[in-house]
Amino acid sequence: MKMKKIVVSLGGSVLVPSLESNNIGRYVSVLKEIAKTCQIFIVVGGGGEARRYIQVARDLGAGEAAADELGIMVTRLNARMLVAGLGDAVYPRVAENYTEAREFAETGKIVIMGGITPAQTTDAVSAVLAESIGADLLVNATSVDGIYSADPKKDASAIRYEHLTPQELLDIITRSRMSAGANMVIDIVAGKVIERSGIPLLVLDGRDPENLFRAIVEGASVGTTVSREEPKPRTI
């Protein structure tokens, strides 16, 4: 039976909150277990460290494209550390474009990516990658436990959604972008790719790697699902 393909957008702030206190070891054990049941592609974000580099670059007078390039380098450093932890379970190089990701996947091993190009978030990269490989599921492992009607850190009345359609997701993203200082869990480019591809999206709390295992392997109801139809059990 052909293994299902799953793309995971793994936030840098989730994987590497700091170099001294990171979740790489915890994710390594979970990803190895998941890889027994499906083919996994991981797109690693830059997190707070990337934002710090970008801000310093701006302060020094660097243009936005140059600052973005620094951020991409940090995503690839984070990705490289995950590769080191996964050992033989992963393809030994960080894919730097979608063609490489597809080629590396032919080995049957876990494939790791970071950022690709300036002005594109790793969420957008993961959505395009999912579309490129015909993924069965896109997972966004982030620092919140789903998609809310408002920022739950600022609005105690914010409602967490169990299920959204792609258009409903885009409506929420659009409303959030109009609010000053908004910090949406998915960006507009990723949202539009999800809408056109029809690939289901699962947004979950990645601070606990076990949530990823529970959702993918056990089919537990975790986080928010975005799909054209009501979700079915997610067991692979």
C-alpha positions as CSV (number, residue, x, y, z in Angstrom):
1,M,0.0,0.0,0.0
2,K,1.3,3.4,-0.9
3,M,2.3,5.5,2.1
4,K,0.5,8.8,2.5
5,K,2.5,12.0,2.3
6,I,2.4,14.6,5.1
7,V,4.0,18.0,5.1
8,V,4.7,19.5,8.5
9,S,5.4,23.3,8.9
10,L,7.4,23.3,12.1
11,G,7.7,26.7,13.7
12,G,11.2,27.7,14.7
13,S,9.9,29.0,18.0
14,V,8.4,25.6,18.6
15,L,11.4,23.6,17.6
16,V,14.1,25.9,18.9
17,P,12.8,28.3,21.5
18,S,16.4,28.8,22.4
19,L,19.6,26.9,21.6
20,E,19.9,26.0,25.3
21,S,16.3,24.9,25.6
22,N,15.1,23.2,22.5
23,N,12.6,20.5,21.4
24,I,14.8,18.8,18.8
25,G,15.3,15.6,20.8
26,R,11.6,15.3,21.6
27,Y,10.7,15.8,18.0
28,V,13.3,13.3,16.8
29,S,11.6,10.4,18.6
30,V,8.1,11.4,17.5
31,L,9.1,11.9,13.9
32,K,10.8,8.6,13.7
33,E,7.6,6.9,14.9
34,I,5.4,8.8,12.5
35,A,7.8,7.9,9.6
36,K,6.9,4.2,10.1
37,T,3.3,5.0,8.9
38,C,3.7,7.7,6.3
39,Q,6.2,9.7,4.3
40,I,7.1,13.0,6.0
41,F,8.4,16.3,4.8
42,I,9.3,18.9,7.4
43,V,9.7,22.7,6.7
44,V,11.5,24.3,9.6
45,G,11.0,28.0,10.5
46,G,13.4,30.5,11.9
47,G,11.6,31.5,15.0
48,G,12.8,34.3,17.4
49,E,16.4,33.8,16.4
50,A,15.6,34.7,12.7
51,R,13.6,37.7,13.8
52,R,16.6,38.9,15.9
53,Y,19.0,38.6,12.9
54,I,16.5,40.3,10.6
55,Q,16.1,43.3,13.0
56,V,19.8,43.7,13.5
57,A,20.3,43.7,9.7
58,R,17.6,46.3,9.3
59,D,19.2,48.5,12.0
60,L,22.5,48.2,10.0
61,G,20.7,49.5,6.9
62,A,20.2,46.2,5.0
63,G,17.3,46.1,2.6
64,E,14.3,43.8,3.2
65,A,15.5,41.2,0.7
66,A,18.9,41.0,2.4
67,A,17.3,40.7,5.8
68,D,15.1,38.0,4.5
69,E,18.1,36.1,3.2
70,L,19.6,36.1,6.7
71,G,16.3,34.8,8.0
72,I,16.4,32.0,5.4
73,M,19.9,31.1,6.6
74,V,18.6,30.7,10.2
75,T,15.8,28.4,9.1
76,R,18.3,26.2,7.4
77,L,20.5,26.2,10.5
78,N,17.5,25.0,12.5
79,A,16.7,22.5,9.8
80,R,20.3,21.2,9.8
81,M,20.1,20.6,13.6
82,L,17.0,18.5,13.1
83,V,18.8,16.6,10.4
84,A,21.6,15.9,12.8
85,G,19.2,14.6,15.4
86,L,17.3,12.3,13.0
87,G,20.4,10.5,11.8
88,D,19.7,7.6,9.4
89,A,16.0,8.3,9.4
90,V,16.4,11.5,7.3
91,Y,18.0,12.4,4.0
92,P,21.3,13.9,5.0
93,R,20.9,17.3,3.2
94,V,18.5,20.1,3.7
95,A,16.5,20.6,0.5
96,E,16.9,24.1,-0.9
97,N,14.1,23.9,-3.4
98,Y,11.0,21.8,-4.3
99,T,12.8,19.8,-6.9
100,E,15.4,18.7,-4.4
101,A,12.7,17.8,-1.9
102,R,11.0,15.5,-4.4
103,E,14.3,13.9,-5.4
104,F,15.3,13.3,-1.7
105,A,11.9,11.8,-1.0
106,E,12.6,9.0,-3.5
107,T,14.9,7.5,-0.9
108,G,11.9,6.9,1.4
109,K,13.6,8.9,4.2
110,I,12.3,12.0,6.0
111,V,12.9,15.2,4.0
112,I,13.8,18.5,5.7
113,M,13.6,22.0,4.3
114,G,14.0,25.6,5.5
115,G,13.1,28.8,3.8
116,I,13.3,29.2,0.0
117,T,13.1,32.7,-1.1
118,P,12.8,36.3,0.3
119,A,9.3,37.6,1.1
120,Q,7.9,34.1,1.5
121,T,7.3,32.5,5.0
122,T,8.0,28.9,5.7
123,D,4.2,28.4,6.1
124,A,3.9,29.4,2.4
125,V,6.8,27.2,1.5
126,S,5.1,24.2,3.2
127,A,1.8,24.9,1.5
128,V,3.5,25.1,-2.0
129,L,5.6,21.9,-1.1
130,A,2.4,20.1,-0.2
131,E,0.8,21.1,-3.5
132,S,4.0,20.2,-5.4
133,I,4.1,16.6,-4.0
134,G,0.4,16.0,-3.9
135,A,0.4,15.7,-0.1
136,D,-2.5,14.1,1.8
137,L,-2.3,16.5,4.7
138,L,-0.5,19.7,5.7
139,V,0.2,20.2,9.4
140,N,1.1,23.5,10.9
141,A,2.8,22.9,14.3
142,T,2.7,26.2,16.0
143,S,2.6,27.9,19.4
144,V,-1.2,27.9,19.7
145,D,-3.7,25.0,19.8
146,G,-5.7,25.9,16.7
147,I,-7.2,28.8,14.8
148,Y,-9.2,31.4,16.8
149,S,-11.7,34.1,15.9
150,A,-9.3,36.5,17.5
151,D,-5.9,36.5,19.2
152,P,-6.6,34.4,22.4
153,K,-3.6,36.0,24.2
154,K,-5.4,39.4,23.8
155,D,-9.1,38.5,23.7
156,A,-10.4,36.1,26.4
157,S,-13.6,35.7,24.4
158,A,-11.8,34.4,21.3
159,I,-13.4,31.1,20.0
160,R,-11.3,28.2,18.8
161,Y,-12.6,26.6,15.6
162,E,-12.8,22.8,15.3
163,H,-13.3,23.0,11.5
164,L,-13.1,25.7,8.8
165,T,-13.4,25.7,5.0
166,P,-10.5,27.2,3.1
167,Q,-12.7,30.3,2.3
168,E,-13.5,30.8,6.0
169,L,-9.8,30.6,6.8
170,L,-9.1,33.3,4.1
171,D,-11.8,35.5,5.6
172,I,-10.3,35.2,9.1
173,I,-6.8,35.9,7.7
174,T,-8.1,39.0,5.8
175,R,-9.8,40.4,8.9
176,S,-6.7,39.8,11.0
177,R,-4.4,41.5,8.5
178,M,-6.6,44.7,8.9
179,S,-5.9,44.8,12.6
180,A,-2.8,46.7,13.7
181,G,-0.1,44.4,15.1
182,A,-2.1,41.3,14.2
183,N,-0.2,38.0,14.3
184,M,-2.1,35.3,12.3
185,V,-1.2,31.7,12.7
186,I,-1.3,31.2,8.8
187,D,-0.3,33.8,6.3
188,I,-2.3,34.9,3.3
189,V,-0.1,33.2,0.7
190,A,-0.4,29.8,2.5
191,G,-4.1,30.3,2.8
192,K,-4.6,30.9,-0.9
193,V,-2.5,27.9,-1.8
194,I,-4.5,25.7,0.6
195,E,-7.7,27.0,-1.0
196,R,-6.6,26.2,-4.6
197,S,-5.0,22.9,-3.9
198,G,-7.8,21.5,-1.6
199,I,-5.2,19.8,0.6
200,P,-6.5,19.6,4.2
201,L,-4.7,21.6,6.8
202,L,-4.4,20.8,10.5
203,V,-3.2,23.5,12.9
204,L,-2.1,22.2,16.3
205,D,0.0,23.1,19.3
206,G,3.5,22.0,18.4
207,R,5.0,22.9,21.8
208,D,4.1,19.3,22.7
209,P,5.5,17.0,19.9
210,E,3.1,14.2,21.1
211,N,0.2,16.2,19.7
212,L,1.6,15.5,16.2
213,F,1.8,11.8,16.9
214,R,-1.7,11.8,18.4
215,A,-3.2,13.6,15.4
216,I,-1.4,11.7,12.6
217,V,-1.1,8.2,14.0
218,E,-3.9,7.9,16.5
219,G,-6.4,10.1,14.6
220,A,-7.1,12.1,17.8
221,S,-9.1,15.3,17.4
222,V,-6.4,17.9,18.0
223,G,-6.4,21.5,16.9
224,T,-8.3,23.0,13.9
225,T,-8.9,21.3,10.6
226,V,-9.3,23.3,7.4
227,S,-10.9,21.3,4.5
228,R,-13.6,21.6,1.9
229,E,-15.6,18.9,3.7
230,E,-16.1,18.0,7.3
231,P,-13.0,16.0,8.5
232,K,-12.9,12.3,8.7
233,P,-10.7,10.3,11.2
234,R,-7.1,11.2,10.5
235,T,-5.5,7.9,11.3
236,I,-2.9,7.0,8.6
